[in-house]
């Protein structure tokens, strides 16, 4: 979407696509309640499989990484398994941070917003964020904050819930609570062009883009999604700072 008069970049209201009608809660409330079942719900084919396909960056060359929206530490654990040893995590939900702390892969964990992390400027040669952007109404501050904390020549890797799937399925980010109720977490629709506009405005340049499709690996874990075969469900953007 175009930059509006107030400078906002993205996104569309999800309500126009909503096919579920679940009760919706804010991000902190939702993830605090979801935390106990989160890792049993989010499938590796959604995000980690895309990270494994990326050509850029060279993970073993990363000295210090910032994990924005680190949650329970799934992404941090994957980075550690690739040989990244110094990882700082930021998340808005204390309960998710507590799980990440138990995991023990982050050097530092900070409670904060991904658009205003409080992390040091130009301190990280890798900034990474997974399955966070759909909860942001405006992508601009997110990309600008990633730029601020990124060192010269740094890489920003962002894995996102694909807008096509959100719009086609009418499915928000959601979980099932202990009472058996399906609960949605505030979801926004950001087109790929929204990401490009926000990134370019912040100074980033695109180095790689991968899209994850509903394929055999997905249908092995979600057989009821056969009607979505070959539809894109996630995307991984790789941005670079500097020439």
C-alpha positions in Angstrom: 0.0 0.0 0.0 1.2 3.5 -0.6 2.6 5.7 2.2 -0.2 7.7 3.5 -0.3 11.3 4.6 1.0 10.4 8.1 3.8 8.3 6.6 2.2 4.9 7.6 3.3 1.9 5.4 0.8 -1.1 5.3 -1.3 -2.8 6.2 -4.8 -3.7 5.3 -7.4 -4.5 8.0 -7.8 -8.2 8.4 -11.5 -8.0 9.2 -12.4 -7.8 5.6 -10.9 -11.3 5.0 -11.9 -12.9 8.3 -13.6 -16.3 7.7 -13.3 -17.5 11.3 -14.9 -14.8 13.5 -12.8 -15.7 16.5 -12.6 -13.5 19.6 -9.5 -11.3 19.1 -7.0 -10.3 21.8 -3.9 -8.1 21.7 -0.4 -9.5 21.2 0.8 -9.5 24.8 -2.4 -11.1 26.1 -2.6 -13.7 23.3 1.0 -14.9 23.5 0.9 -15.0 27.3 -1.9 -17.4 27.1 -0.5 -19.4 24.2 3.0 -19.8 25.6 2.5 -23.3 27.0 1.3 -24.8 23.7 3.1 -22.5 21.3 5.9 -24.8 20.2 3.4 -27.7 19.8 1.4 -25.5 17.4 3.9 -23.6 15.2 5.2 -25.9 12.5 8.9 -25.8 11.5 7.8 -25.8 7.8 6.4 -22.4 8.4 9.6 -20.6 9.2 12.6 -22.8 10.0 12.4 -24.6 6.7 12.5 -21.3 4.8 15.6 -20.2 6.8 17.3 -23.4 5.8 16.7 -22.6 2.1 18.3 -19.2 2.2 21.6 -18.6 0.4 22.2 -15.3 2.3 23.5 -14.8 5.0 26.4 -17.1 5.8 25.2 -18.1 9.2 28.6 -19.3 10.5 30.1 -15.8 9.8 27.6 -14.1 12.1 29.3 -12.6 15.1 26.3 -11.0 16.9 22.6 -11.4 16.2 19.5 -9.6 17.4 16.4 -11.8 17.5 13.3 -9.5 17.4 10.1 -11.0 18.6 12.2 -13.9 20.0 9.2 -15.6 21.7 10.1 -18.9 23.3 13.5 -19.0 21.6 12.7 -21.2 18.6 14.6 -19.0 16.2 17.4 -18.4 18.6 17.8 -22.1 19.0 18.0 -22.6 15.2 20.6 -19.8 15.0 22.7 -21.5 17.8 22.5 -24.8 15.9 23.9 -23.0 12.8 26.9 -21.8 14.9 25.7 -18.3 15.9 26.9 -17.9 19.5 26.0 -14.3 20.5 22.3 -13.7 20.3 20.2 -11.0 22.0 16.5 -11.4 22.1 13.6 -8.9 22.4 10.0 -9.7 23.0 6.9 -7.9 24.3 5.5 -10.8 26.3 7.2 -11.6 29.7 5.8 -15.2 29.6 7.5 -15.9 26.3 10.8 -14.4 27.5 10.6 -16.7 30.5 10.5 -19.7 28.2 13.4 -18.3 26.2 15.4 -17.8 29.3 14.9 -21.5 30.3 16.1 -22.5 26.9 19.4 -20.6 27.5 20.5 -19.8 23.9 20.3 -16.0 24.2 23.1 -14.0 25.7 20.6 -11.3 26.7 16.8 -11.1 26.8 15.0 -7.7 26.8 11.3 -7.1 27.3 10.4 -4.5 24.7 8.7 -3.6 21.5 10.3 -4.7 18.2 9.9 -1.1 16.9 11.7 0.4 19.9 14.0 -2.3 21.3 16.4 -0.2 23.3 19.3 -2.2 21.9 22.6 -0.5 21.0 22.8 1.2 17.6 24.9 -0.5 14.8 25.7 -3.4 17.1 24.5 -6.4 15.2 25.7 -8.0 11.9 22.5 -10.0 11.8 19.0 -8.8 12.7 16.3 -11.5 12.4 12.6 -11.7 13.0 10.1 -14.5 12.5 6.3 -14.4 12.4 6.0 -11.0 14.0 5.1 -8.5 11.2 1.5 -9.5 10.9 0.9 -8.1 14.4 2.2 -4.6 13.4 -0.2 -2.0 12.0 2.7 0.0 10.5 5.9 -1.6 9.0 7.9 1.6 8.9 9.0 1.8 12.5 9.9 -1.9 12.5 12.2 -1.6 9.4 13.7 1.6 10.8 14.5 0.1 14.1 16.2 -2.9 12.5 18.3 -0.5 10.4 19.2 1.5 13.6 20.6 -1.5 15.4 22.2 -3.1 12.3 25.9 -2.7 11.8 27.2 -1.4 8.5 27.0 -4.3 5.9 24.6 -6.2 8.2 21.8 -8.5 7.1 18.1 -8.3 8.1 16.2 -11.6 7.7 12.5 -11.5 8.2 10.1 -14.4 7.9 6.5 -13.5 7.5 3.0 -15.0 7.3 2.3 -14.7 3.5 -0.4 -12.1 2.8 -1.9 -14.4 0.1 -2.6 -17.1 2.6 -4.1 -14.8 5.2 -6.4 -13.3 2.5 -7.3 -16.6 0.8 -7.9 -18.7 4.0 -9.4 -15.9 6.0 -7.3 -17.3 8.9 -5.7 -15.0 11.5 -2.9 -15.9 13.8 -4.7 -17.9 16.5 -4.5 -20.5 19.2 -6.7 -22.8 21.2 -6.9 -21.9 24.9 -7.3 -24.3 27.8 -11.1 -24.0 27.6 -11.0 -25.3 24.0 -11.8 -21.8 22.5 -10.1 -20.7 19.3 -8.7 -17.2 20.0 -7.3 -14.8 17.4 -4.3 -12.5 18.0 -4.5 -9.1 16.3 -3.5 -9.7 12.7 -2.7 -7.2 9.9 -2.3 -7.9 6.2 1.0 -6.6 4.7 1.5 -7.0 1.0 4.9 -7.9 -0.3 5.0 -4.3 -1.8 4.4 -3.0 1.7 7.5 -4.7 2.9 9.5 -3.4 -0.1 8.3 0.1 0.5 9.1 0.1 4.2 12.5 -1.5 3.7 13.5 0.9 0.9 12.4 3.9 2.9 14.6 2.7 5.8 17.6 2.2 3.5 17.6 -1.6 3.1 18.2 -3.3 -0.2 16.8 -6.7 -1.1 19.3 -9.6 -1.3 17.0 -12.6 -1.4 13.4 -13.6 -1.2 12.0 -17.1 -0.7 8.3 -18.1 -0.5 7.1 -21.3 1.2 4.3 -23.2 -0.5 1.8 -25.7 0.9 3.5 -28.9 -0.3 3.9 -32.5 0.8 5.8 -31.6 3.9 3.0 -29.2 4.9 0.2 -31.7 4.1 2.0 -34.3 6.2 1.3 -32.2 9.3 -1.9 -30.4 8.0 -3.7 -33.0 5.8 -6.9 -30.9 5.9 -5.2 -28.2 4.0 -5.1 -30.2 0.8 -7.3 -27.5 -0.9 -4.5 -25.1 -0.4 -1.8 -27.1 -2.1 0.7 -24.9 -3.9 -0.6 -21.7 -2.3 2.2 -19.6 -0.7 1.9 -19.5 3.1 5.1 -17.8 4.3 7.9 -15.6 2.9 11.5 -15.0 3.9 13.0 -11.6 3.0 16.7 -11.0 3.2 17.8 -7.3 3.3 21.2 -5.8 3.3 22.5 -2.6 4.8 24.9 -0.7 2.6 26.2 -1.3 -0.9 
